[in-house]
Amino acid sequence: MAARMDVPVIGTDKSPYARAGTWQVSSGYRWQRSDRHFVGSEEQKNRETDSSQVINRIHLLDLSVRYNLSPRSSLTLGLPFLIADRSNPIRDQTRQVIDRSVTQAHGLSDITLSARRWVLAPDSHGNGNVSLGVGLKLPTGDDDHLDVRRTFSNGGIVSTIQPVDQSIQPGDGGFGFTVEGTAFQRLGRLVGYGSGSYLFNPRETNHTSNGGTNPLTQEMSVADQYLVRAGLATSFRAKGSWTLNLGGRLEGVPAEDVIGGSRGFRRPGYAVSIEPGVTYIRGKSAFSLGVPFAVYRNRTRSVADKASGGHGDAAFADYLVIAGYSHAF
């Protein structure tokens, strides 16, 4: 889900509607490096100055297969794979950074199954429509991936095997379900588009240890997630069909889930980004590239923060790289 572009591909001779009985195979790739620390909307610039920032590098490959039951309805199977590493500072007894510890995780993430349907009849609504969808997220990804973590203890650096940080775990350990919507409307030579999705994770924690003694954060939380996008697109022909889009993007993790409890360790917050993108279509193949760059980041307070009166931090990315390829059969 996170590695898929969702801008309607509509030019002067293109349609977002597919023929009944056809298939589409897609691959999406998302890359990000998160190393800018925020508490609320305030950046902790000292973390970079004293080299104490945490650095996450994430590669997400998302393979999907869609079957079009009709021009109006479709089913999609998503198979995401994650490769990620996290670099943590190692501090001595004086809190000085003396080295870094890198942990890694990789493997199949959480598989999704989803169904979508256009609300209005495609035959008579070529200039605008709305689709609604529901999906199921399966806990197929490892939510307790282990690696060697190096820390400073008793005057020296020691190595222990422990769960990697929540941010690079391949899975979250919970069954979830999604609701999503997409809309488009022709506006002369432009097309307005919007999409949104919300992942409901009813399970409270996955029992993976987060360390520490605080009962509210000893285990990792299974948190909801959301994504909203909107913008304008335009198309033109030049040895194929090109679509250029520019919009806004909001994605994040809430402090409290809609369904179920919100206990456990999580880093709630959200990022607002400006999202330019381009899609190129030739024949039955489509290539897309988007580079959302953040203009506002906010690490909100978790349930544990509110209980203790504190306010934790989180590392955000400056930008994402999201590339995709699809082929229709």
ChimeraX attribute file (.defattr): number of C-alpha atoms within 10 A of each C-alpha:
attribute: neighborCount
match mode: 1-to-1
recipient: residues
	/A:1	16
	/A:2	15
	/A:3	21
	/A:4	21
	/A:5	18
	/A:6	15
	/A:7	29
	/A:8	23
	/A:9	23
	/A:10	24
	/A:11	20
	/A:12	11
	/A:13	9
	/A:14	13
	/A:15	13
	/A:16	15
	/A:17	18
	/A:18	19
	/A:19	13
	/A:20	14
	/A:21	12
	/A:22	15
	/A:23	18
	/A:24	17
	/A:25	17
	/A:26	19
	/A:27	20
	/A:28	23
	/A:29	22
	/A:30	20
	/A:31	19
	/A:32	18
	/A:33	20
	/A:34	19
	/A:35	21
	/A:36	20
	/A:37	25
	/A:38	21
	/A:39	18
	/A:40	19
	/A:41	16
	/A:42	13
	/A:43	18
	/A:44	17
	/A:45	12
	/A:46	11
	/A:47	15
	/A:48	13
	/A:49	9
	/A:50	10
	/A:51	15
	/A:52	21
	/A:53	21
	/A:54	21
	/A:55	20
	/A:56	23
	/A:57	17
	/A:58	21
	/A:59	19
	/A:60	23
	/A:61	24
	/A:62	23
	/A:63	22
	/A:64	21
	/A:65	18
	/A:66	19
	/A:67	21
	/A:68	21
	/A:69	16
	/A:70	14
	/A:71	18
	/A:72	19
	/A:73	20
	/A:74	21
	/A:75	18
	/A:76	19
	/A:77	18
	/A:78	20
	/A:79	19
	/A:80	26
	/A:81	20
	/A:82	22
	/A:83	19
	/A:84	21
	/A:85	21
	/A:86	22
	/A:87	18
	/A:88	21
	/A:89	19
	/A:90	17
	/A:91	17
	/A:92	17
	/A:93	11
	/A:94	6
	/A:95	9
	/A:96	13
	/A:97	15
	/A:98	13
	/A:99	16
	/A:100	17
	/A:101	15
	/A:102	17
	/A:103	20
	/A:104	21
	/A:105	21
	/A:106	19
	/A:107	18
	/A:108	18
	/A:109	26
	/A:110	25
	/A:111	21
	/A:112	22
	/A:113	19
	/A:114	19
	/A:115	19
	/A:116	20
	/A:117	21
	/A:118	19
	/A:119	14
	/A:120	14
	/A:121	13
	/A:122	17
	/A:123	9
	/A:124	9
	/A:125	12
	/A:126	17
	/A:127	14
	/A:128	17
	/A:129	19
	/A:130	18
	/A:131	17
	/A:132	18
	/A:133	18
	/A:134	18
	/A:135	19
	/A:136	19
	/A:137	19
	/A:138	18
	/A:139	18
	/A:140	20
	/A:141	22
	/A:142	18
	/A:143	24
	/A:144	22
	/A:145	20
	/A:146	17
	/A:147	17
	/A:148	16
	/A:149	19
	/A:150	19
	/A:151	18
	/A:152	15
	/A:153	12
	/A:154	8
	/A:155	8
	/A:156	9
	/A:157	14
	/A:158	12
	/A:159	13
	/A:160	11
	/A:161	10
	/A:162	17
	/A:163	20
	/A:164	25
	/A:165	20
	/A:166	22
	/A:167	17
	/A:168	23
	/A:169	25
	/A:170	27
	/A:171	25
	/A:172	28
	/A:173	26
	/A:174	23
	/A:175	17
	/A:176	21
	/A:177	19
	/A:178	20
	/A:179	18
	/A:180	20
	/A:181	18
	/A:182	23
	/A:183	19
	/A:184	25
	/A:185	19
	/A:186	18
	/A:187	13
	/A:188	9
	/A:189	11
	/A:190	16
	/A:191	22
	/A:192	21
	/A:193	24
	/A:194	21
	/A:195	21
	/A:196	19
	/A:197	20
	/A:198	19
	/A:199	22
	/A:200	23
	/A:201	26
	/A:202	19
	/A:203	21
	/A:204	21
	/A:205	25
	/A:206	16
	/A:207	15
	/A:208	21
	/A:209	19
	/A:210	20
	/A:211	14
	/A:212	10
	/A:213	8
	/A:214	13
	/A:215	12
	/A:216	18
	/A:217	20
	/A:218	18
	/A:219	22
	/A:220	25
	/A:221	27
	/A:222	30
	/A:223	30
	/A:224	25
	/A:225	19
	/A:226	19
	/A:227	19
	/A:228	18
	/A:229	21
	/A:230	23
	/A:231	19
	/A:232	20
	/A:233	26
	/A:234	21
	/A:235	22
	/A:236	16
	/A:237	13
	/A:238	9
	/A:239	9
	/A:240	11
	/A:241	20
	/A:242	21
	/A:243	20
	/A:244	20
	/A:245	23
	/A:246	20
	/A:247	19
	/A:248	19
	/A:249	21
	/A:250	19
	/A:251	19
	/A:252	20
	/A:253	21
	/A:254	21
	/A:255	22
	/A:256	17
	/A:257	20
	/A:258	14
	/A:259	12
	/A:260	15
	/A:261	17
	/A:262	25
	/A:263	24
	/A:264	25
	/A:265	26
	/A:266	27
	/A:267	23
	/A:268	23
	/A:269	24
	/A:270	22
	/A:271	21
	/A:272	19
	/A:273	22
	/A:274	19
	/A:275	21
	/A:276	18
	/A:277	19
	/A:278	19
	/A:279	22
	/A:280	21
	/A:281	20
	/A:282	13
	/A:283	9
	/A:284	10
	/A:285	15
	/A:286	19
	/A:287	18
	/A:288	22
	/A:289	19
	/A:290	21
	/A:291	18
	/A:292	21
	/A:293	19
	/A:294	19
	/A:295	12
	/A:296	15
	/A:297	26
	/A:298	21
	/A:299	27
	/A:300	22
	/A:301	23
	/A:302	23
	/A:303	21
	/A:304	21
	/A:305	17
	/A:306	11
	/A:307	10
	/A:308	11
	/A:309	9
	/A:310	10
	/A:311	14
	/A:312	16
	/A:313	21
	/A:314	24
	/A:315	22
	/A:316	25
	/A:317	19
	/A:318	18
	/A:319	18
	/A:320	19
	/A:321	16
	/A:322	22
	/A:323	22
	/A:324	21
	/A:325	20
	/A:326	18
	/A:327	17
	/A:328	16
	/A:329	10
